[in-house]
Amino acid sequence: MTLTIDHVRGVAVVRVAESRLMYPLLSDFAAAVGGLVAAGTPKVIIDLSPVVYIDSATIGCLMDLYRQAAAAGGSLKLAGVQRRVETMLTMTGAHNFIQLFADEAAALASFEG
């Protein structure tokens, strides 16, 4: 699992560097993002710009991370969501909980309002 994490104005920005985010990668992904929330950074943006495919396990993982962030007083938001990934999130109703943004800048701005 290749990802980078930066902290911008109190928000953890997780940039996924994989084209497919699926089951075999999820344990490392969940540990990294969940670790941020547990360590006191409950505001998280996940930049999915290069991701063109997710599976149902990924959606479940994102929903679990969303719940963890919300329980810690924060929020999990997605940026750079490709059309196919957005379709999967919409079909499952995940978009009703997790906010989607065109890019990282828009997602960061949403935390400032």
C-alpha positions in Angstrom: 0.0 0.0 0.0 1.5 3.3 -1.1 0.2 6.4 0.5 1.5 9.7 1.9 0.1 11.7 4.8 0.5 15.4 5.3 -1.0 17.7 8.0 -2.5 20.9 6.7 -4.1 23.3 9.2 -5.1 20.6 11.6 -6.4 18.3 8.9 -4.7 15.0 7.9 -4.5 14.6 4.1 -4.0 11.0 3.1 -3.0 10.6 -0.6 -3.5 7.2 -1.9 -1.1 6.2 -4.7 -2.8 3.1 -6.0 -5.1 2.8 -9.0 -7.2 0.1 -7.3 -8.1 0.2 -3.6 -9.3 -3.3 -2.8 -9.4 -5.9 -0.1 -5.7 -7.0 0.0 -4.6 -3.4 0.7 -7.3 -2.4 3.2 -5.7 -3.5 6.4 -2.7 -1.2 5.9 -5.0 1.6 4.7 -7.4 1.2 7.6 -4.5 1.1 10.1 -2.9 4.2 8.7 -6.1 6.3 8.7 -7.5 4.8 11.9 -4.2 5.5 13.6 -4.5 9.2 12.7 -7.9 9.4 14.3 -6.8 7.5 17.4 -3.8 9.8 17.7 -6.0 12.9 17.9 -6.4 14.0 14.3 -10.1 13.3 13.6 -10.3 15.6 10.6 -9.2 13.6 7.6 -9.2 14.0 3.8 -8.5 11.0 1.7 -7.3 12.0 -1.8 -8.4 9.3 -4.2 -7.3 11.0 -7.4 -5.4 8.1 -8.9 -8.0 5.5 -7.8 -10.1 4.2 -10.6 -11.6 1.1 -8.8 -12.9 0.3 -5.4 -14.7 -2.9 -4.2 -17.4 -3.4 -1.6 -14.9 -4.1 1.1 -13.3 -0.7 0.5 -16.7 1.0 0.8 -17.2 -0.8 4.1 -13.8 0.3 5.3 -14.4 3.9 4.3 -17.7 3.9 6.2 -16.0 2.4 9.3 -13.3 5.1 9.1 -16.0 7.7 8.7 -17.7 6.5 11.9 -14.4 6.5 13.8 -13.7 10.1 12.8 -17.2 11.2 13.6 -17.1 9.5 17.0 -13.8 11.5 17.7 -15.5 14.8 16.9 -14.1 15.1 13.3 -15.0 14.1 9.8 -13.7 12.0 6.9 -14.0 13.5 3.5 -13.0 12.3 0.0 -11.3 14.3 -2.6 -10.5 13.7 -6.3 -13.0 10.9 -6.7 -13.0 9.5 -10.2 -16.4 8.9 -11.9 -16.4 5.1 -11.5 -15.6 5.3 -7.8 -18.2 8.0 -7.3 -20.8 5.7 -9.0 -19.9 2.9 -6.5 -20.2 5.3 -3.6 -23.5 6.6 -4.9 -25.0 3.1 -5.6 -24.3 2.0 -2.0 -25.5 5.3 -0.4 -22.1 6.0 1.1 -22.2 9.5 -0.5 -25.0 10.3 1.9 -22.5 10.2 4.8 -19.1 10.8 3.3 -18.7 14.2 1.6 -17.1 14.1 -1.9 -15.1 17.0 -3.3 -13.6 17.6 -6.7 -10.1 18.2 -5.3 -8.1 18.5 -2.1 -8.3 22.3 -2.0 -12.2 22.2 -2.0 -12.1 19.5 0.8 -9.7 21.6 2.9 -11.9 24.7 2.4 -14.9 22.8 3.7 -13.2 22.3 7.1 -12.7 26.1 7.4 -16.3 27.1 7.1 
